[in-house]
Amino acid sequence: MNRAWIDLDPADVRNMLVSLIGYRFGEQPETRVDDIRVERRAYAKKFLRLASVGKDETVIDLGSGCGFGTGAIADCAGKVIACDISPGFLEFARRECADRNYIQFQAV
């Protein structure tokens, strides 16, 4: 298991984003959080359409990372269980999705 993913500090946004998406958004992904959020939400929405997820369903988001896709899932599903091995990612995801009370966060 990669300890770098588990030991992420939620305040260290740069390292969290590099761990999540690499350098696809450049050397300073922390300056492109809005772009990353848009991309991850679009990816999640495409998956949700393909899976025909509805408001009466519970979705488990395995490897929820920073929660960018989790928010999109919560917009379509009745309940979301966001799971990640990284307490740092889960804490970031809690902040990212703070306006939604039907998401449960679970360390795995």
C-alpha positions as CSV (number, residue, x, y, z in Angstrom):
1,M,0.0,0.0,0.0
2,N,1.3,3.5,-0.9
3,R,1.6,5.4,2.4
4,A,1.8,8.6,0.4
5,W,-1.9,8.3,-0.3
6,I,-2.8,7.6,3.3
7,D,-0.6,10.2,4.9
8,L,-1.8,13.2,2.9
9,D,-2.4,16.3,4.8
10,P,-5.8,17.9,3.8
11,A,-4.2,21.3,4.0
12,D,-1.6,20.3,1.4
13,V,-3.9,20.8,-1.6
14,R,-1.0,20.6,-4.1
15,N,0.2,17.1,-3.1
16,M,-3.4,15.9,-2.8
17,L,-4.2,17.0,-6.3
18,V,-1.0,15.5,-7.7
19,S,-1.8,12.2,-6.0
20,L,-5.3,12.3,-7.4
21,I,-4.7,13.5,-11.0
22,G,-1.0,13.7,-11.6
23,Y,0.3,16.6,-13.6
24,R,-2.4,16.7,-16.3
25,F,-3.3,20.2,-15.2
26,G,0.3,21.4,-15.0
27,E,3.0,21.7,-12.4
28,Q,0.7,23.7,-10.1
29,P,-2.7,21.9,-10.1
30,E,-3.8,23.8,-7.0
31,T,-4.2,26.9,-9.3
32,R,-6.6,24.9,-11.5
33,V,-9.0,23.4,-8.9
34,D,-12.0,24.8,-10.7
35,D,-10.9,23.1,-14.0
36,I,-10.2,19.8,-12.2
37,R,-13.6,20.0,-10.4
38,V,-15.4,20.6,-13.8
39,E,-13.6,17.6,-15.4
40,R,-14.2,15.2,-12.5
41,R,-17.9,16.2,-12.3
42,A,-18.4,15.7,-16.0
43,Y,-16.8,12.3,-15.8
44,A,-19.0,11.3,-12.9
45,K,-22.2,12.6,-14.7
46,K,-21.3,10.5,-17.7
47,F,-21.0,7.4,-15.6
48,L,-24.2,8.2,-13.8
49,R,-26.1,8.5,-17.1
50,L,-24.7,5.2,-18.3
51,A,-25.6,3.5,-15.0
52,S,-29.1,5.1,-15.0
53,V,-28.7,6.2,-11.3
54,G,-31.8,7.8,-9.8
55,K,-32.8,9.6,-6.7
56,D,-34.1,6.4,-5.1
57,E,-30.7,4.8,-5.1
58,T,-27.7,4.6,-2.9
59,V,-24.3,4.8,-4.6
60,I,-21.0,3.7,-3.1
61,D,-18.2,6.0,-4.4
62,L,-15.1,3.8,-4.0
63,G,-11.9,5.9,-4.1
64,S,-13.8,9.2,-3.7
65,G,-10.6,11.2,-3.6
66,C,-11.2,14.9,-3.1
67,G,-15.0,14.5,-3.6
68,F,-15.3,16.4,-6.9
69,G,-17.2,13.5,-8.5
70,T,-18.9,12.7,-5.2
71,G,-20.8,16.0,-5.4
72,A,-22.1,15.1,-8.9
73,I,-23.1,11.7,-7.7
74,A,-25.0,13.3,-4.8
75,D,-26.9,15.4,-7.3
76,C,-28.4,12.3,-9.0
77,A,-28.6,9.7,-6.2
78,G,-30.6,9.6,-3.0
79,K,-27.6,8.7,-0.9
80,V,-23.9,8.5,-1.4
81,I,-21.3,6.6,0.6
82,A,-17.9,8.1,-0.2
83,C,-15.1,5.6,0.6
84,D,-11.3,6.2,0.4
85,I,-8.2,4.8,2.1
86,S,-6.9,8.3,2.7
87,P,-8.2,10.2,5.7
88,G,-6.8,13.4,4.1
89,F,-8.8,12.8,0.9
90,L,-11.9,12.1,3.0
91,E,-11.5,15.3,5.0
92,F,-11.0,17.3,1.8
93,A,-14.1,15.6,0.3
94,R,-16.2,16.5,3.5
95,R,-15.3,20.1,2.9
96,E,-16.0,19.9,-0.8
97,C,-19.4,18.4,-0.2
98,A,-20.3,20.3,3.0
99,D,-23.5,21.6,1.5
100,R,-24.9,18.1,1.1
101,N,-26.1,16.2,4.2
102,Y,-26.9,12.9,2.4
103,I,-23.3,11.8,1.9
104,Q,-21.7,9.4,4.4
105,F,-17.9,9.4,4.5
106,Q,-16.1,6.1,5.2
107,A,-12.5,5.2,5.6
108,V,-11.6,1.8,4.1
